Amino acid sequence: MDDTDLGWELSTAVVLFHEAVARRLGLSAVDHKALGVITRRGPLTAGALAAELGMNASAVTALVDRLERAGHARRAPDPADRRRVLVHPAGTPALGDVFAALTREMTAMMSKYDERETAAILDYIRNTIAVLRAQTAALTAAGERPRP
């Protein structure tokens, strides 16, 4: 594999892994990652979820509908403001075996790096996340291209 393609290969491997995980739940990768946002940061309003995902309101409404139909999320009135609705996770998906195996493999892989190397890897990951979030925001702000 050519080193110039490593970013593409990593990105593709991550997306395909999450697509495989999502299929176990009867979801798409986007739906699965949205469920992760709801679980880690929720409960959220649909508007807050849309902002977090960089999606428009109608796309998030359809996404939450799919999560509800699959039994992974539920809508409930916001106790602080009954006019608003919050999206809650509906339990924890049964993926312990999948993520236990991933954690085990990643821990074994990372054990070969010393403290300085690990710090550099973590710095790279944090900066990559920042760059990707900024690029996602820029693309979202530019709007969607009309479909033919």
Long-range contacts (C-beta under 8 A, 24 or more apart in sequence): 17-102, 21-95, 21-98, 24-95, 24-98, 25-70, 25-72, 25-93, 25-95, 26-70, 27-66, 27-67, 27-70, 27-72, 28-66, 30-63, 31-63, 31-66, 31-67, 31-70, 34-60, 34-63, 34-67, 35-67, 35-72, 35-73, 35-89, 35-93, 38-67, 38-73, 38-87, 38-88, 38-89, 39-89, 39-92, 42-86, 42-87, 42-88, 42-89, 43-76, 43-86, 43-87, 43-88, 43-89, 44-86, 44-87, 45-78, 45-84, 45-85, 45-86, 45-87, 46-85, 46-87, 49-87, 54-136, 54-137, 54-139, 54-140, 56-144
